């Protein structure tokens, strides 16, 4: 089939590359000409394991086309995926849909024969209805079907998630569109994943409900971790005991610095806004967002206790600053408010992350990126294990710091407290 992915951000690029890898011709469109030029050179602007290799292979076989010419891409395609960003509005919870509607207005001028238009971006309930209103004349002529097909790709695991998805959600009441899309996804759904055809509004809400529930699990185990610290219990035992219950499951029951990234923060906020729109008080989701926001304050208080309130000229090393491993995504990463706070307190901050230096910390006088783990840890007073990269799981901290007295705050519980005690390292975990 011939597909058009509008937007070459995380969702559009990963989906486009993977669709091409199962035999489709895919046009990836973006207004950013610099990004298109880089992609045409085989340079991937995001950090995602395995993506560059698959991109180069399919580009070489001419199944993958990168262009800024929207009209050409849409005209030559049968299915149009809208994959532009839907960030939170400034100083508001609601999703900003200006990029979505801008694309739809452009499509209105271009489409002359039947197309399936799919919102793959995360959009509030009834967005598809609004799109249909804009394209009402095309709809009356049976030239378009508007479908919701939310994505569930995890950053760092996106290729695998695309090839072996838990489920494919198709929101449409059009038998024609559903038949075509089932055929499109056939190479994937053959691999035992489930294909659900539901209403468009239900598909839109499934994405938000899923992310809000996962965010709830994270916030819940973090609050249990607080209780564990006060009760002298190891939260890992609680997670194992709870997660063994098939009704609950172990995934997302790992205590840490709180959730961040491109989805959970904005989607939980947007779901609250959707609830307000439909006069529904989503008390649990509101509590989750408050709990996650308060998590940063708790982490700062913990660092205060570890350093006895003395931040001045302390060398503090962050190992990992992204919100999760195997991505370069810094959106709403817990490291940002922590580093900003410690910087104000005259600490000397060093950080190392396998995905490289971050613009988020440029311009800060006492925040420095280190190109190696050893240079980041050398003579450090406190090492904060912030992101669970594999690079950090088997470190010899004494050899790295070359210092007798230093402290470790393991925000991901990667190390054993008993092992650290035997090594005479001053070690602090989360909920243990």
N, C-alpha and C positions, 0 to 999 in steps of 0.2 A: 504494500500500500504506500501511498505518498502522503507524508505527514508534514505539518508545519508547527514548529514550537516557537511561540512568540515570547521572547525573553530567554536569555542564556545565563540566568542566575543558577542557583543550585538545582532547583527542580527542573527547569527547562533543559539545562545542559545534560544532566545525568539521564533524564528520561529520553531525550533526543538521541544521545549516544547509544543507550541500551536498546531503544527501538530499532536503530539502524543495525545493531548487532544481530537482531533476529530476522534480518532480511528486508526491512522497509527502507524506502528512500526518504530521508528526513532533511527538511530545510530548517535550520536554526537561525532565527531572526533576532537582531538586536539593533537599537538605535545607536549604541555606542560603537562607533567605527573602529576605535582603537582595540576594543575587545574582539571584534570580528577579525581584525588583522592578525591579532595574536593567535586566535583559534585556527585561522587558515595556515599559520606557521606551525601548528601542533602544540602550541603553548597553552596549557590549561590554567585559567585564572583562579581556580579554587583548589584546595588541598583535599583530594579524595582518592584513597588507595585504589589503583587499578584503572582509573578513568582515562589517564593519558594514553595508555597502551591500546585500549579499545577504541578510543577516538582516532588515533593515528591509523589503525588498521582499516576502519570503515571509511575514513576520509580518503585513504589511498584507493579503496575499491569504489569510490565515488557514490557511496550510499549516504554520505553525510556532507551537507552543503551549508556553509556559514555565509550569511549575507545580511546586509542592512536594507535590502530591497523587499519591503513587505508585500507590495503588490505582486511581484513576480513569484514570491514564495507561496502566497495564498492562492493565486491563480493556478499554480501547478500542483496544488495539494487537494486531497479529498477530506482530510480531517485536520482541523485547526485547534491546537492546544494553547490556551492562554495561560502563561506561566510567569506573569509579571509579579512584582512584589506587592504585598498588602500589609505594610507596616502599621503600627498603631498611629493614630492621629496625634499630633503634638498636644500635650497636656490633656489627653482624653484616652478612654479605654477602647473606643470604637476603631474598627479597621479603616484605613484610608484606601478607598477604592478608585482613586482618580486615575491610576494607571490602567486598571481594568476597563473603565468606561471610555478612556481615551482610545484604547485598542479597538473596542467594540464600534466606536464611531468611525474609525478608519476602515474596519471590515464592511461596514454598511455601504461605503463608497466603492468597494472593490468587488464584492461577491455578485456573480452573474449566473452561477449554476449551483446545484445542490452541494452544501457543505455541512459537516457536523462540527459545531463549535463547542469546545469543551473547556470548562474552567477547571484547571488543575491547581491553580493557586488556591490557597485557603480563603474562602469567602463566607461572609455571614449568611444565615438563612434568608432566603428570598432574593439573593443577588441574581440568580438565574432568571427570576421573574422580571427584574429590572432590565437585564440584558435583552430579554424577549420584547419588552416594550420598545426599546431603542430600535430593534430589528423587526418590528411588527409587520412592516410591508414585505420584507423578505420571508417572514414566517407565513403570511397569508398566501404568498406565491409558492409555498412549500420548497423554498430554496435553502432553508436552514432548520436544523434541530439543535436546541440548546441543551447541553448535557453537563452534569457535574460528575467529575471523576477525580476525587481527592487523592493525593499521594501520601504514602506512609513510609517514606525513605528516611532512614536514620543516617545522619552524617557520620562518615567513617565506615559505614556498612551498606552504603547505598546500592552498590552493584549487586551484592548478594540479595538485598531486599527487593530489588527490581526483578531479578531472575526467579527468586523463590519467595514471593509475597505471601503473607498470611491470608490476604483477601484482596480481591479487585471489586471496588464499589462503582457501579454505574447508575447514576441517577437520571432516569429518563422514562417517559411514558410512550416514547416513539418505538414501535416494533422494528422499524427500518433501521434506526440508529443503533438500537440494542443488538440487532443481528450483525451489523457491520463491526461493532466494537467487540463483540464476542469473538469474531473471526480474527480481529487484530490481536487480541490477547490470548488466542488459542495456544501459541507456542509456550506461553507462560503458565496458563491455567492447566495445561497437561501435566505440569509438575506438582500436582495434588493441591495447589492453592484453590481457594473457593471464589466463585464469581457470583456476585450479588447484584441483581437488578432491582432497584428501589426507586422511590420518588426522588425528584431532584432536590427538594427541600430536605429530605431525610439524608441524602448523600452529603449535602452541605453541613448538616448538623453532626453526622457521624464523626467527621474529622475533629471538630471542636470537642465533642464529648470524649473521644478517645484521648486527646492530648490533656484535657482537664483531669481525666481519671488517672493517667500516668503521673501527672504533676501532683495529684492528691497522694498517691503512693509514696512519692519522694518526700513530700512534706510530712506525711504521717510518720515515716520511719525516722526522719530527722527529729521530730518531737519525742518519739520513743527513745531516741539516742540521748536526748537531754535528760530524760528520766533515768536512763541507765547510768549516766555519769553520777547522778545524785544518789542512786541506789546501790552502786558498786557492782553493776552487772555489765557484761560485754554484749553490746548490741548485735555483734555477729551471731551470737547464739540465738538471739531473738529473731533475727532475720532468717536463720536456718530453720528454726522451729515453725515460724509462720509460713515461710515460703514453701515448706514441704506439703502444706495443705493445698491440694489441687485447686480449690475454690479461690485461693489467694494468689499462689505462684510466687517464685523467688525474684523474678525480674522487677527492677526498679525499687527493690527493698534493700537498698544499700545506702547507709547513712553517709552524708558528706556535706559540702558547703552550700547545697541548695541547687535548684535547677536554673539553667540559663539557656542561651542559644536563640535561634531564630523562631522557634515555634511555641514552646510552653509559656513563656512570659506573655507574649502578645496574644496568644490564643485563649488563655484563661481570662485575660482582661476583656478581650472581644466577646467571649461567651457571657460574661457579666453584662456587657452592654446589650447583647442580643436578648438576654433575660429581661432587662429593663424595657426594651422595645416591645416585648410581648407580655409585659406586666407580670413577670415571674421573678420572685426573689431567690436567686441562687446562693443561698447562705453558705453552703459547703465550699463552693468555688471561691467565694469572697474570702472565706477563712484561709483557704489554701494560699491565695495570693498574699494575704497579710502575713501568714506564717513564713513564706519564702522571703518576703521583704525583711522581716525581723531577723531572719537567719544571719544576715550580714552583721547586724549589731551584736549577735551572740558570738560570732567568730572573732570580732574585734575585742570583745570583752575577754574571750579566752586567751587571745594573744597578750592582752594586758596582764592577765594573771601569770602567764608563762614567763613574761619579762619583768614581772613585779612592777609594772607601770613605768618602767624606764625604757623609753624608745630612743632617746637622744644618742645619735651617732652609732646605734646598733646596726650591725651588718645583717640584713634579713634577705635570705635567698628564697625565691619562688621557683620551684621546679614544676614547670607547666603553668600556663596562664589561660589557655583556651577553656571553654566551658566543659569540654569533654575531650578524650583522646581521639586521634586519627582524623582531626579536622583543624583548620586554621581559623575557625569561626570564633570571634570575640564578642559577638552580640550578647549583651547582658551577662557576661562571664562574671562570676563572683570575685575574681581576682581584681577587677577594675576598682570597685569601691574600697577594697582592702588596701591595695597599693596606694591609692590616692590618700587614704586616711594616714597610713604609715609615713608617707612622704611629707605630709603636713606636720607630723610629729618629729621631723628631722632625722628619721631613720635613713640609712643608706641601703637602698633596695637594688638587688641584682635579680635578674630572672633569666632562665633558659627554657626555651620551648622548642621541640623538634620541628615545629612548623615555621620557625623563624621569628624575626623581630616584629614588634607590633607598633603600628602608628598610634595606638591608644595611649602609649606612654612616652611618645616623643615630646620634647619640650619640658619634661619634668627634670629639674636640676639633679636630683639624687636618685634617679631611676635609670639603671643601665642594663642593656641587653648583653648577655655573655654568649659567645659562640660555642662553648663547651660546658658540660656539667661540672668538670673540675674547676674551671675558672669561676663559675658561679658560686660554688660551695667553698672555695678557699677562704679560710679564716672567718667563716660565717658564724655569727652568734646564734642565729635561729634559721633553720631550714624548714620551709613550708612545702610539703608535698601537696600541691593543689590539684593537679590533673593526673589521671591514672594512665599515663603513657607506659608502655612496656619498658621503655628505656630506664625507668626509675625503680623497677621492681627488685633488682639485685645489686644494690649499691653498697660499697664499702665507705661509709660516711667518715670514719676516722681517717682513712687514707685520703679522702677527698678534701676534708677541711684542714688537715694537718694542724689540728688544734685539740687540746685536751678537753676543754670544756665548751660544749655547744649543746643546743637543744633542737629537737625535731618535733614539728607539729604535722602529723600525718592526717590530712583532711580526708583521705580516701581509705584509711585503714589497710594500707598495703603491707605493712610489716607487723610482726608478732611482738606484743609488749614484753612477753617473757624473754624472747631472744634479745631484744634491746636492753633489757635489764641485765642479762648475762654479760652483754658487751659494755655495761656501765655507761650507756647512753641515756641522757635525760629525754625521755620519749613521751609524747602525748598523742592520743588518737581521738576519734569522735565516738562518743557513747560507750567508752570502755575505760 
